[in-house]
Amino acid sequence: MSAGGLALRANLALVQALLSHAIAVRIDIDGGTRVLVRHAKLRGLICTVTARSDSRGPSLEISGPFALFRKTQLYGRALGELVPLLAWCPRFGLRAECALHGRRLALDLRTGDPIFPAAEPRQYDSAVEERFARDFRKLAPEWDVVREPEPILAEGTLVFPDFALHRRADPTRRWLLEIVGFRTPDYVARKLPLYRSARLSNLILCIDEERNCADTDLPPGARAVRFRRRVDPADVLRVVNASA
């Protein structure tokens, strides 16, 4: 191991040790939110989402159900496992209030701090998403395809569209796109109501025909593109051009 690699691992261990004594944690994050929230939930942590005044991204107040009832370091260890993931966020700021040896201490961690990173998160959740992104870029090179754009605040939680489509020559032409296909029925049943509450006027839902999703189930104003096995980028392009 190199001296630099050893220093990064030592810094990570120090931060994780301090977080094992955390009372409250707040993370301001710009980009990479989806991965962080997903891993937090897998570890039994609770994310309370608030909008930031600078509108650059959400703030996450993170806690754990076991931290509410008894003093335990399980909460801190679960928090510590999130730290290596922050290295893959374009911008972040973590502030934790820690109780250590009878003292209250503040831990601040920010973009660029030398922390050993986790393995790079997977870019796509499925082959359907990956193929759509590749095919749409090839068909419409004048459009930017952004994977996992900034999340949307809806009913106190975050909704994560799969893609944002930007017309490079006209920044006002921007669409959010969600592929409703490989998810479980329970996931779809929870996510569609959140999209309805968000009342988006620029939402495209690509729906697998096997999902038997009726038009009445869709959020008002959303454009629907039906597909089987693969999302045809030409169908999506017709939708965005029809609204020009």
PyMOL commands that set and color helices and strands:
alter all, ss='L'
color gray80, all
select helices_A, chain A and resi 3-19+33-42+65-67+74-80+83-86+127-139+185-198+209-211+215-217+233-242
alter helices_A, ss='H'
color red, helices_A
select strands_A, chain A and resi 22-30+46-51+58-63+91-100+103-110+143-147+152-154+157-159+163-167+174-180+203-208+223-227
alter strands_A, ss='S'
color yellow, strands_A
deselect
rebuild
show_as cartoon
